[in-house]
């Protein structure tokens, strides 16, 4: 464990390092006389150990055969439990390596905040790779969203955002020429912080969330399988005067990320 801003957080091991011995805990937790299927009990116990940090991301679980023998369970029971967690994105199978624990999904509230800041506040280590940044003409849908005349120059920024070294999101942002931050700042800070440093205060945004299949390039950059599901988000942010500040079109790994909101009956 390490301390980050006064909070204890797990330090990930080297990828492929053996996970802590879970068998004593699993044996205590399994209720063999319970009507709940053993594979479901096993999946629940493993899920809790992963999400509470007892089993660090990047660590390698025992083989199915070893777990089955040590737990006194059938191999199909263990395989079904592990597959349930693979389907949830908590485990990944890699040929020649085994079954690895991955980071739990990023649980992001539906709020007017930047991904960089949300990750940092949750104890994750956000990093940014600036893929491209340039000025030029864009489609009329983008200039209209930014309140600019057709043909006006717009700065386009493409970034790959990772959390604890794992790719999470591809972000494309469009800004008026006079709002573009320095490239170096985008590698070390979130876009909204860069805008605040310019004196821009974002007060409201229109946002739309959806889903689609990854392109070949997106799957490669995000370390996903071909045609993996992605969460999409389009957001137009406005300053205190109601002027458009930026348009963002982002895609996130559905296996690692979801939005959360609270609904109130009116």
C-alpha positions, -999 to 999 in steps of 0.1 A, spaced: 0 0 0 10 36 -6 -3 69 6 -18 93 -20 -32 127 -8 -37 112 27 -55 81 13 -41 46 13 -41 31 -22 -29 -2 -37 3 -2 -56 0 -25 -86 25 -54 -89 45 -62 -119 21 -76 -146 18 -114 -142 30 -115 -106 12 -142 -86 -19 -131 -67 -20 -135 -29 -31 -170 -18 -69 -167 -18 -77 -203 -11 -80 -200 28 -104 -170 24 -124 -188 -3 -127 -220 17 -140 -200 47 -165 -181 25 -180 -210 5 -212 -224 19 -214 -258 4 -249 -266 18 -263 -233 5 -289 -234 -24 -268 -206 -41 -247 -223 -68 -210 -228 -59 -198 -211 -90 -218 -180 -81 -205 -180 -45 -169 -183 -58 -174 -155 -83 -188 -132 -56 -159 -139 -32 -134 -133 -60 -152 -101 -71 -151 -87 -36 -114 -94 -33 -107 -76 -66 -128 -46 -60 -116 -40 -24 -80 -42 -35 -71 -74 -17 -60 -88 -51 -40 -61 -69 -46 -53 -106 -20 -71 -128 -16 -101 -106 -21 -136 -119 -46 -161 -104 -39 -198 -99 -49 -221 -128 -83 -235 -129 -69 -270 -122 -50 -258 -91 -80 -238 -77 -104 -267 -83 -81 -292 -65 -73 -270 -35 -110 -259 -31 -124 -294 -36 -146 -281 -65 -150 -294 -100 -131 -277 -128 -163 -266 -147 -175 -249 -115 -142 -229 -112 -142 -222 -149 -178 -208 -148 -169 -185 -118 -138 -171 -136 -157 -166 -169 -184 -146 -150 -156 -122 -139 -141 -122 -174 -174 -111 -188 -176 -83 -162 -141 -70 -172 -125 -79 -138 -104 -107 -152 -87 -112 -186 -72 -145 -200 -39 -141 -218 -23 -170 -237 10 -180 -222 4 -158 -191 -28 -171 -175 -58 -153 -159 -49 -118 -148 -67 -93 -126 -75 -60 -143 -85 -27 -128 -122 -24 -118 -143 -2 -140 -141 35 -136 -174 46 -120 -179 81 -131 -208 104 -120 -228 123 -145 -213 157 -135 -196 186 -152 -161 175 -145 -130 163 -165 -120 127 -167 -85 137 -156 -98 152 -124 -122 124 -117 -94 98 -120 -70 118 -98 -97 123 -71 -105 86 -70 -68 77 -63 -60 66 -99 -29 78 -117 -41 95 -150 -17 100 -179 -22 115 -213 -6 109 -247 -12 137 -271 -19 120 -304 -25 150 -325 -31 188 -323 -36 211 -351 -56 240 -365 -78 239 -396 -112 238 -411 -138 213 -397 -173 204 -405 -201 229 -402 -217 209 -374 -186 216 -353 -184 253 -361 -221 257 -354 -217 240 -320 -188 264 -312 -208 295 -323 -183 302 -352 -190 310 -388 -185 282 -413 -149 279 -424 -135 295 -393 -103 279 -380 -108 254 -352 -81 237 -331 -86 199 -330 -70 179 -301 -68 141 -300 -56 124 -268 -53 90 -253 -61 90 -216 -49 61 -194 -55 52 -158 -26 35 -139 -10 28 -172 -40 11 -188 -57 28 -218 -92 40 -209 -104 67 -234 -98 84 -267 -107 120 -266 -112 145 -294 -118 181 -285 -126 211 -307 -118 246 -295 -120 281 -309 -85 293 -320 -81 317 -290 -89 289 -264 -63 263 -273 -38 255 -245 -1 248 -250 5 212 -260 28 205 -230 0 215 -206 -23 189 -221 2 161 -213 2 170 -176 -33 185 -169 -69 181 -178 -84 203 -205 -108 220 -181 -79 230 -158 -60 245 -187 -91 265 -196 -96 277 -160 -60 289 -160 -70 311 -190 -98 326 -169 -125 305 -185 -151 293 -161 -173 265 -175 -208 267 -160 -231 244 -181 -228 217 -207 -251 197 -230 -240 161 -230 -252 130 -249 -240 94 -240 -243 64 -263 -225 33 -275 -210 19 -307 -185 -6 -320 -147 3 -320 -129 10 -352 -97 -9 -359 -76 21 -349 -96 27 -317 -94 -10 -307 -56 -9 -312 -51 23 -292 -74 12 -264 -59 -24 -263 -93 -39 -269 -104 -68 -291 -116 -59 -327 -151 -45 -328 -153 -42 -290 -181 -21 -275 -173 15 -266 -192 41 -246 -195 74 -265 -199 108 -251 -204 141 -269 -204 173 -248 -206 210 -256 -195 232 -227 -204 269 -222 -189 296 -200 -206 320 -176 -217 342 -204 -233 313 -223 -207 312 -250 -195 278 -263 -160 269 -251 -153 235 -264 -169 205 -281 -157 171 -270 -163 137 -287 -149 109 -266 -150 71 -266 -144 49 -236 -138 12 -231 -171 -3 -221 -152 -31 -203 -135 -5 -180 -159 24 -177 -195 34 -170 -215 65 -161 -236 68 -130 -264 91 -122 -292 95 -97 -328 100 -108 -354 118 -88 -392 115 -93 -409 148 -99 
